[in-house]
């Protein structure tokens, strides 16, 4: 029996959020540690689920890439330029910034090019070479039709 995507997401997302919260609270007394590299590679679970790459250019500017796919329905890439700041008296950081989305979506047995704009808002926490993050990504596709959507997810990156 295969569960529909919506059902799986509704069952998994609360559990994963609780796990991230529990891990954050377990290490909260120790202040967040800075990453050891400027390149992080990992995965995100949510809407969409995919592979993520993060590159730090300067101390507070970040390039964030997310490649997501469902081999039957779509492939797309999100690219964001983000500002990252630390929360005072907290081990957490927050980030925000604009981006673009482009990809290919299968509709009625035809592939359509999808292009749009997006934003990325989230919080993250560093532990040694790992980053745990939670983010929201509002998207507004411009072609082939104009549609607004909000995605997001939780994830983990390893810094090389």
Backbone as JSON Lines, residues from 0, in Angstrom:
{"i":0,"aa":"X","n":[0.85,-1.18,0.0],"ca":[0.0,0.0,0.0],"c":[0.89,1.24,0.0]}
{"i":1,"aa":"X","n":[0.67,2.12,-0.93],"ca":[1.44,3.35,-1.03],"c":[0.59,4.52,-0.56]}
{"i":2,"aa":"X","n":[1.12,5.27,0.43],"ca":[0.41,6.43,0.94],"c":[0.6,7.61,0.01]}
{"i":3,"aa":"X","n":[-0.44,8.42,-0.17],"ca":[-0.28,9.64,-0.97],"c":[0.75,10.57,-0.34]}
{"i":4,"aa":"X","n":[1.38,11.37,-1.18],"ca":[2.43,12.29,-0.74],"c":[1.94,13.19,0.38]}
{"i":5,"aa":"X","n":[0.74,13.75,0.27],"ca":[0.21,14.66,1.29],"c":[0.11,13.94,2.63]}
{"i":6,"aa":"X","n":[-0.34,12.7,2.65],"ca":[-0.48,11.95,3.88],"c":[0.88,11.68,4.5]}
{"i":7,"aa":"X","n":[1.87,11.27,3.68],"ca":[3.21,11.02,4.19],"c":[3.81,12.29,4.77]}
{"i":8,"aa":"X","n":[3.64,13.41,4.09],"ca":[4.19,14.67,4.58],"c":[3.54,15.05,5.9]}
{"i":9,"aa":"X","n":[2.22,14.9,6.01],"ca":[1.51,15.26,7.23],"c":[1.88,14.35,8.4]}
{"i":10,"aa":"X","n":[2.28,13.11,8.12],"ca":[2.68,12.21,9.17],"c":[4.14,12.41,9.58]}
{"i":11,"aa":"X","n":[5.02,12.66,8.62],"ca":[6.45,12.76,8.9],"c":[6.89,14.12,9.42]}
{"i":12,"aa":"X","n":[6.35,15.2,8.91],"ca":[6.84,16.53,9.25],"c":[6.74,16.84,10.75]}
{"i":13,"aa":"X","n":[5.61,16.58,11.44],"ca":[5.58,16.86,12.88],"c":[6.61,16.06,13.66]}
{"i":14,"aa":"X","n":[6.81,14.8,13.3],"ca":[7.81,13.98,13.98],"c":[9.22,14.49,13.77]}
{"i":15,"aa":"X","n":[9.53,14.9,12.55],"ca":[10.86,15.43,12.27],"c":[11.09,16.76,12.97]}
{"i":16,"aa":"X","n":[10.07,17.61,13.03],"ca":[10.21,18.87,13.74],"c":[10.45,18.62,15.23]}
{"i":17,"aa":"X","n":[9.75,17.65,15.81],"ca":[9.96,17.31,17.21],"c":[11.37,16.8,17.45]}
{"i":18,"aa":"X","n":[11.9,16.0,16.51],"ca":[13.26,15.49,16.63],"c":[14.28,16.63,16.59]}
{"i":19,"aa":"X","n":[14.13,17.57,15.67],"ca":[15.04,18.71,15.59],"c":[14.97,19.54,16.87]}
{"i":20,"aa":"X","n":[13.78,19.78,17.37],"ca":[13.62,20.54,18.61],"c":[14.29,19.81,19.78]}
{"i":21,"aa":"X","n":[14.09,18.51,19.87],"ca":[14.7,17.73,20.96],"c":[16.22,17.78,20.88]}
{"i":22,"aa":"X","n":[16.77,17.65,19.67],"ca":[18.22,17.73,19.52],"c":[18.74,19.11,19.87]}
{"i":23,"aa":"X","n":[18.01,20.14,19.5],"ca":[18.42,21.5,19.83],"c":[18.42,21.74,21.34]}
{"i":24,"aa":"X","n":[17.39,21.24,22.0],"ca":[17.32,21.43,23.45],"c":[18.37,20.61,24.18]}
{"i":25,"aa":"X","n":[18.72,19.45,23.63],"ca":[19.71,18.6,24.28],"c":[21.09,19.24,24.3]}
{"i":26,"aa":"X","n":[21.39,20.05,23.31],"ca":[22.71,20.68,23.25],"c":[22.62,22.19,23.47]}
{"i":27,"aa":"X","n":[21.48,22.7,23.89],"ca":[21.29,24.14,24.05],"c":[22.23,24.8,25.04]}
{"i":28,"aa":"X","n":[22.62,24.17,26.15],"ca":[23.52,24.86,27.07],"c":[24.86,25.22,26.44]}
{"i":29,"aa":"X","n":[25.34,24.44,25.51],"ca":[26.59,24.78,24.83],"c":[26.25,25.71,23.67]}
{"i":30,"aa":"X","n":[26.97,26.8,23.57],"ca":[26.68,27.73,22.48],"c":[27.01,27.11,21.14]}
{"i":31,"aa":"X","n":[26.3,27.55,20.11],"ca":[26.49,27.01,18.78],"c":[27.94,27.19,18.35]}
{"i":32,"aa":"X","n":[28.45,26.19,17.69],"ca":[29.81,26.25,17.22],"c":[29.81,26.64,15.75]}
{"i":33,"aa":"X","n":[30.8,27.36,15.35],"ca":[30.86,27.8,13.96],"c":[31.31,26.65,13.06]}
{"i":34,"aa":"X","n":[30.89,26.7,11.85],"ca":[31.27,25.7,10.86],"c":[32.78,25.76,10.62]}
{"i":35,"aa":"X","n":[33.36,24.7,10.18],"ca":[34.8,24.66,9.94],"c":[35.15,24.89,8.48]}
{"i":36,"aa":"X","n":[34.17,25.0,7.63],"ca":[34.4,25.18,6.21],"c":[33.36,26.15,5.67]}
{"i":37,"aa":"X","n":[33.54,26.62,4.45],"ca":[32.57,27.49,3.81],"c":[31.63,26.74,2.88]}
{"i":38,"aa":"X","n":[31.74,25.42,2.79],"ca":[30.92,24.62,1.88],"c":[30.2,23.52,2.64]}
{"i":39,"aa":"X","n":[28.85,23.57,2.6],"ca":[28.05,22.55,3.26],"c":[27.19,21.8,2.26]}
{"i":40,"aa":"X","n":[27.12,20.48,2.4],"ca":[26.34,19.63,1.51],"c":[25.44,18.75,2.35]}
{"i":41,"aa":"X","n":[24.17,18.63,1.96],"ca":[23.25,17.82,2.75],"c":[21.93,17.59,2.06]}
{"i":42,"aa":"X","n":[20.9,17.35,2.87],"ca":[19.58,17.06,2.35],"c":[18.51,17.8,3.12]}
{"i":43,"aa":"X","n":[17.36,17.94,2.47],"ca":[16.2,18.59,3.07],"c":[15.0,17.68,2.88]}
{"i":44,"aa":"X","n":[14.19,17.56,3.93],"ca":[12.94,16.81,3.86],"c":[11.81,17.8,4.04]}
{"i":45,"aa":"X","n":[10.82,17.72,3.18],"ca":[9.67,18.62,3.28],"c":[9.05,18.8,1.92]}
{"i":46,"aa":"X","n":[8.67,20.02,1.64],"ca":[8.06,20.36,0.35],"c":[8.85,21.53,-0.23]}
{"i":47,"aa":"X","n":[9.89,21.27,-0.95],"ca":[10.3,20.01,-1.56],"c":[11.34,19.25,-0.75]}
{"i":48,"aa":"X","n":[11.56,18.02,-1.14],"ca":[12.63,17.21,-0.6],"c":[13.73,17.18,-1.65]}
{"i":49,"aa":"X","n":[14.98,17.34,-1.23],"ca":[16.06,17.35,-2.2],"c":[17.43,17.45,-1.58]}
{"i":50,"aa":"X","n":[18.4,17.75,-2.42],"ca":[19.79,17.9,-2.02],"c":[20.12,19.38,-1.95]}
{"i":51,"aa":"X","n":[20.84,19.78,-0.91],"ca":[21.12,21.18,-0.7],"c":[22.63,21.43,-0.61]}
{"i":52,"aa":"X","n":[23.05,22.56,-1.15],"ca":[24.44,23.0,-1.11],"c":[24.44,24.44,-0.62]}
{"i":53,"aa":"X","n":[25.32,24.74,0.33],"ca":[25.41,26.1,0.86],"c":[26.86,26.55,0.8]}
{"i":54,"aa":"X","n":[27.07,27.75,0.23],"ca":[28.4,28.33,0.1],"c":[28.43,29.68,0.8]}
{"i":55,"aa":"X","n":[29.35,29.85,1.74],"ca":[29.53,31.12,2.43],"c":[30.56,31.94,1.68]}
{"i":56,"aa":"X","n":[30.15,33.16,1.25],"ca":[31.04,34.05,0.53],"c":[31.8,34.94,1.49]}
{"i":57,"aa":"X","n":[31.09,35.57,2.38],"ca":[31.66,36.41,3.44],"c":[31.05,35.95,4.75]}
{"i":58,"aa":"X","n":[31.37,36.62,5.82],"ca":[30.9,36.21,7.14],"c":[29.38,36.12,7.22]}
{"i":59,"aa":"X","n":[28.65,36.98,6.51],"ca":[27.2,36.97,6.65],"c":[26.44,36.8,5.34]}
{"i":60,"aa":"X","n":[27.12,36.53,4.22],"ca":[26.42,36.33,2.95],"c":[26.57,34.88,2.51]}
{"i":61,"aa":"X","n":[25.44,34.3,2.06],"ca":[25.39,32.88,1.76],"c":[24.72,32.66,0.4]}
{"i":62,"aa":"X","n":[25.26,31.73,-0.38],"ca":[24.59,31.25,-1.58],"c":[24.01,29.88,-1.24]}
{"i":63,"aa":"X","n":[22.71,29.72,-1.45],"ca":[22.02,28.5,-1.07],"c":[21.38,27.88,-2.31]}
{"i":64,"aa":"X","n":[21.65,26.6,-2.55],"ca":[21.12,25.87,-3.71],"c":[20.34,24.66,-3.22]}
{"i":65,"aa":"X","n":[19.2,24.41,-3.86],"ca":[18.41,23.22,-3.56],"c":[17.98,22.59,-4.88]}
{"i":66,"aa":"X","n":[18.36,21.34,-5.1],"ca":[17.91,20.57,-6.26],"c":[16.88,19.56,-5.76]}
{"i":67,"aa":"X","n":[15.69,19.59,-6.34],"ca":[14.61,18.7,-5.91],"c":[13.98,18.05,-7.14]}
{"i":68,"aa":"X","n":[13.48,16.85,-6.96],"ca":[12.9,16.15,-8.08],"c":[11.92,15.08,-7.64]}
{"i":69,"aa":"X","n":[11.02,14.78,-8.52],"ca":[10.17,13.6,-8.48],"c":[10.28,13.09,-9.9]}
{"i":70,"aa":"X","n":[10.92,11.97,-10.1],"ca":[11.3,11.55,-11.45],"c":[10.13,11.47,-12.42]}
{"i":71,"aa":"X","n":[8.91,11.32,-11.92],"ca":[7.75,11.26,-12.8],"c":[7.15,12.63,-13.08]}
{"i":72,"aa":"X","n":[7.38,13.62,-12.2],"ca":[6.63,14.86,-12.31],"c":[7.47,16.12,-12.5]}
{"i":73,"aa":"X","n":[8.61,16.26,-11.82],"ca":[9.33,17.53,-11.91],"c":[10.79,17.39,-11.53]}
{"i":74,"aa":"X","n":[11.56,18.38,-11.96],"ca":[12.93,18.62,-11.52],"c":[13.08,20.12,-11.45]}
{"i":75,"aa":"X","n":[13.6,20.65,-10.34],"ca":[13.85,22.08,-10.3],"c":[15.0,22.42,-9.39]}
{"i":76,"aa":"X","n":[15.47,23.65,-9.55],"ca":[16.59,24.18,-8.78],"c":[16.17,25.51,-8.2]}
{"i":77,"aa":"X","n":[16.35,25.66,-6.88],"ca":[16.17,26.94,-6.18],"c":[17.55,27.51,-5.91]}
{"i":78,"aa":"X","n":[17.74,28.78,-6.17],"ca":[19.0,29.46,-5.86],"c":[18.65,30.72,-5.08]}
{"i":79,"aa":"X","n":[19.28,30.89,-3.91],"ca":[19.0,32.05,-3.06],"c":[20.3,32.73,-2.64]}
{"i":80,"aa":"X","n":[20.24,34.04,-2.52],"ca":[21.29,34.82,-1.9],"c":[20.78,35.25,-0.54]}
{"i":81,"aa":"X","n":[21.44,34.82,0.52],"ca":[20.91,35.0,1.86],"c":[21.83,35.83,2.75]}
{"i":82,"aa":"X","n":[21.22,36.52,3.69],"ca":[21.93,37.17,4.79],"c":[21.7,36.3,6.02]}
{"i":83,"aa":"X","n":[22.75,36.04,6.77],"ca":[22.63,35.24,7.98],"c":[23.11,36.05,9.18]}
{"i":84,"aa":"X","n":[22.33,36.01,10.24],"ca":[22.65,36.74,11.47],"c":[22.43,35.8,12.66]}
{"i":85,"aa":"X","n":[23.14,36.05,13.74],"ca":[22.93,35.24,14.94],"c":[21.87,35.91,15.82]}
{"i":86,"aa":"X","n":[21.11,35.1,16.52],"ca":[20.13,35.6,17.48],"c":[20.87,35.88,18.79]}
{"i":87,"aa":"X","n":[20.64,37.05,19.36],"ca":[21.31,37.4,20.61],"c":[20.98,36.42,21.72]}
{"i":88,"aa":"X","n":[21.99,36.09,22.51],"ca":[21.85,35.18,23.66],"c":[21.22,33.84,23.28]}
{"i":89,"aa":"X","n":[21.54,33.36,22.08],"ca":[20.98,32.11,21.6],"c":[22.0,31.39,20.72]}
{"i":90,"aa":"X","n":[21.95,30.07,20.68],"ca":[22.85,29.34,19.79],"c":[22.33,29.31,18.34]}
{"i":91,"aa":"X","n":[21.15,29.89,18.1],"ca":[20.53,29.86,16.78],"c":[20.94,31.06,15.93]}
{"i":92,"aa":"X","n":[20.92,30.84,14.62],"ca":[21.07,31.91,13.63],"c":[19.77,31.99,12.84]}
{"i":93,"aa":"X","n":[19.51,33.13,12.23],"ca":[18.39,33.23,11.3],"c":[18.94,33.74,9.97]}
{"i":94,"aa":"X","n":[18.21,33.42,8.9],"ca":[18.63,33.86,7.57],"c":[17.41,34.19,6.72]}
{"i":95,"aa":"X","n":[17.64,35.01,5.69],"ca":[16.56,35.46,4.82],"c":[17.17,35.95,3.51]}
{"i":96,"aa":"X","n":[16.38,35.9,2.45],"ca":[16.86,36.47,1.2],"c":[16.04,36.02,0.0]}
{"i":97,"aa":"X","n":[16.23,36.73,-1.12],"ca":[15.5,36.44,-2.35],"c":[16.2,35.36,-3.18]}
{"i":98,"aa":"X","n":[15.44,34.84,-4.13],"ca":[16.01,33.83,-5.02],"c":[15.17,33.62,-6.26]}
{"i":99,"aa":"X","n":[15.6,32.65,-7.04],"ca":[14.89,32.27,-8.26],"c":[14.66,30.77,-8.24]}
{"i":100,"aa":"X","n":[13.67,30.36,-8.97],"ca":[13.37,28.94,-9.14],"c":[13.23,28.69,-10.64]}
{"i":101,"aa":"X","n":[13.83,27.6,-11.09],"ca":[13.62,27.19,-12.47],"c":[13.72,25.68,-12.56]}
{"i":102,"aa":"X","n":[13.0,25.13,-13.52],"ca":[13.0,23.68,-13.65],"c":[12.09,23.2,-14.76]}
{"i":103,"aa":"X","n":[11.81,21.92,-14.72],"ca":[10.96,21.27,-15.71],"c":[9.88,20.51,-14.96]}
{"i":104,"aa":"X","n":[8.64,20.72,-15.4],"ca":[7.49,20.05,-14.79],"c":[6.73,19.31,-15.87]}
{"i":105,"aa":"X","n":[6.31,18.09,-15.57],"ca":[5.57,17.29,-16.55],"c":[4.08,17.5,-16.34]}
{"i":106,"aa":"X","n":[3.4,17.97,-17.39],"ca":[1.95,18.18,-17.36],"c":[1.36,17.64,-18.65]}
{"i":107,"aa":"X","n":[0.33,16.84,-18.48],"ca":[-0.38,16.28,-19.64],"c":[0.58,15.68,-20.67]}
{"i":108,"aa":"X","n":[1.53,14.88,-20.16],"ca":[2.52,14.18,-20.98],"c":[3.46,15.1,-21.74]}
{"i":109,"aa":"X","n":[3.57,16.34,-21.31],"ca":[4.51,17.28,-21.92],"c":[5.36,17.91,-20.82]}
{"i":110,"aa":"X","n":[6.6,18.2,-21.17],"ca":[7.48,18.89,-20.23],"c":[7.34,20.39,-20.44]}
{"i":111,"aa":"X","n":[7.16,21.12,-19.33],"ca":[7.04,22.58,-19.38],"c":[8.15,23.2,-18.57]}
{"i":112,"aa":"X","n":[8.7,24.29,-19.07],"ca":[9.72,25.04,-18.35],"c":[9.04,25.9,-17.3]}
{"i":113,"aa":"X","n":[9.51,25.81,-16.06],"ca":[8.97,26.58,-14.95],"c":[10.03,27.59,-14.51]}
{"i":114,"aa":"X","n":[9.64,28.87,-14.43],"ca":[10.53,29.93,-13.99],"c":[9.77,30.8,-13.01]}
{"i":115,"aa":"X","n":[10.44,31.21,-11.92],"ca":[9.77,32.07,-10.96],"c":[10.73,32.69,-9.97]}
{"i":116,"aa":"X","n":[10.16,33.39,-9.01],"ca":[10.94,34.02,-7.95],"c":[10.57,33.36,-6.63]}
{"i":117,"aa":"X","n":[11.47,33.46,-5.67],"ca":[11.19,32.85,-4.38],"c":[11.95,33.6,-3.29]}
{"i":118,"aa":"X","n":[11.63,33.26,-2.08],"ca":[12.33,33.79,-0.92],"c":[12.69,32.62,-0.02]}
{"i":119,"aa":"X","n":[13.57,32.86,0.92],"ca":[13.96,31.81,1.85],"c":[14.14,32.45,3.22]}
{"i":120,"aa":"X","n":[13.46,31.89,4.22],"ca":[13.5,32.39,5.59],"c":[13.68,31.19,6.5]}
{"i":121,"aa":"X","n":[14.67,31.25,7.4],"ca":[14.86,30.09,8.25],"c":[15.74,30.35,9.45]}
{"i":122,"aa":"X","n":[15.91,29.28,10.22],"ca":[16.81,29.29,11.37],"c":[17.74,28.09,11.23]}
{"i":123,"aa":"X","n":[18.95,28.22,11.79],"ca":[19.89,27.1,11.75],"c":[20.71,27.06,13.03]}
{"i":124,"aa":"X","n":[21.39,25.94,13.2],"ca":[22.18,25.68,14.39],"c":[23.37,24.83,13.97]}
{"i":125,"aa":"X","n":[24.57,25.2,14.39],"ca":[25.77,24.46,14.04],"c":[26.25,23.63,15.22]}
{"i":126,"aa":"X","n":[26.59,22.37,14.95],"ca":[27.2,21.47,15.91],"c":[28.39,20.83,15.19]}
{"i":127,"aa":"X","n":[29.6,21.23,15.62],"ca":[30.82,20.75,14.96],"c":[30.74,21.05,13.46]}
{"i":128,"aa":"X","n":[30.78,20.02,12.62],"ca":[30.73,20.21,11.17],"c":[29.31,20.08,10.6]}
{"i":129,"aa":"X","n":[28.31,19.99,11.46],"ca":[26.93,19.79,11.01],"c":[26.1,21.04,11.25]}
{"i":130,"aa":"X","n":[25.16,21.26,10.32],"ca":[24.18,22.33,10.45],"c":[22.8,21.71,10.38]}
{"i":131,"aa":"X","n":[21.96,22.01,11.36],"ca":[20.56,21.62,11.35],"c":[19.77,22.87,11.01]}
{"i":132,"aa":"X","n":[18.82,22.78,10.08],"ca":[18.07,23.97,9.69],"c":[16.59,23.67,9.49]}
{"i":133,"aa":"X","n":[15.81,24.73,9.62],"ca":[14.36,24.71,9.4],"c":[14.05,25.97,8.61]}
{"i":134,"aa":"X","n":[13.35,25.83,7.48],"ca":[13.12,26.99,6.62],"c":[11.77,26.97,5.92]}
{"i":135,"aa":"X","n":[11.31,28.17,5.55],"ca":[10.12,28.38,4.73],"c":[10.56,29.02,3.42]}
{"i":136,"aa":"X","n":[9.93,28.6,2.33],"ca":[10.29,29.11,1.01],"c":[9.03,29.47,0.23]}
{"i":137,"aa":"X","n":[8.6,30.73,0.29],"ca":[7.48,31.15,-0.56],"c":[7.97,31.23,-2.01]}
{"i":138,"aa":"X","n":[7.13,30.71,-2.93],"ca":[7.5,30.69,-4.36],"c":[6.37,31.3,-5.18]}
{"i":139,"aa":"X","n":[6.77,31.95,-6.24],"ca":[5.81,32.56,-7.16],"c":[6.28,32.25,-8.58]}
{"i":140,"aa":"X","n":[5.66,31.24,-9.22],"ca":[6.07,30.89,-10.57],"c":[5.46,31.87,-11.57]}
{"i":141,"aa":"X","n":[6.24,32.23,-12.57],"ca":[5.81,33.2,-13.58],"c":[5.43,32.53,-14.88]}
{"i":142,"aa":"X","n":[6.1,31.43,-15.23],"ca":[5.77,30.68,-16.43],"c":[5.72,29.21,-16.08]}
{"i":143,"aa":"X","n":[4.96,28.39,-16.68],"ca":[4.02,28.62,-17.77],"c":[2.7,29.25,-17.31]}
{"i":144,"aa":"X","n":[2.46,29.25,-15.99],"ca":[1.27,29.93,-15.45],"c":[1.69,30.59,-14.14]}
{"i":145,"aa":"X","n":[0.97,31.58,-13.72],"ca":[1.29,32.32,-12.5],"c":[0.63,31.63,-11.31]}
{"i":146,"aa":"X","n":[1.48,31.12,-10.4],"ca":[0.97,30.37,-9.24],"c":[1.85,30.7,-8.04]}
{"i":147,"aa":"X","n":[1.21,30.96,-6.89],"ca":[1.93,31.16,-5.64],"c":[1.87,29.91,-4.79]}
{"i":148,"aa":"X","n":[2.92,29.66,-4.03],"ca":[3.01,28.45,-3.23],"c":[3.99,28.7,-2.09]}
{"i":149,"aa":"X","n":[3.82,27.99,-0.99],"ca":[4.77,28.07,0.11],"c":[5.29,26.67,0.38]}
{"i":150,"aa":"X","n":[6.59,26.54,0.37],"ca":[7.24,25.27,0.67],"c":[8.13,25.44,1.87]}
{"i":151,"aa":"X","n":[8.92,24.44,2.13],"ca":[9.86,24.51,3.22],"c":[10.25,23.13,3.68]}
{"i":152,"aa":"X","n":[11.08,23.08,4.69],"ca":[11.48,21.79,5.2],"c":[12.52,21.91,6.29]}
{"i":153,"aa":"X","n":[12.93,20.75,6.74],"ca":[14.01,20.67,7.71],"c":[15.13,19.88,7.07]}
{"i":154,"aa":"X","n":[16.36,20.14,7.52],"ca":[17.45,19.43,6.89],"c":[18.72,19.44,7.7]}
{"i":155,"aa":"X","n":[19.71,18.81,7.12],"ca":[21.01,18.65,7.74],"c":[22.08,18.81,6.67]}
{"i":156,"aa":"X","n":[23.12,19.61,6.98],"ca":[24.25,19.78,6.06],"c":[25.53,19.41,6.8]}
{"i":157,"aa":"X","n":[26.46,18.85,6.05],"ca":[27.79,18.54,6.56],"c":[28.77,19.49,5.89]}
{"i":158,"aa":"X","n":[29.62,20.14,6.68],"ca":[30.6,21.09,6.14],"c":[31.92,20.4,5.93]}
{"i":159,"aa":"X","n":[32.36,20.42,4.68],"ca":[33.57,19.71,4.24],"c":[34.84,20.28,4.82]}
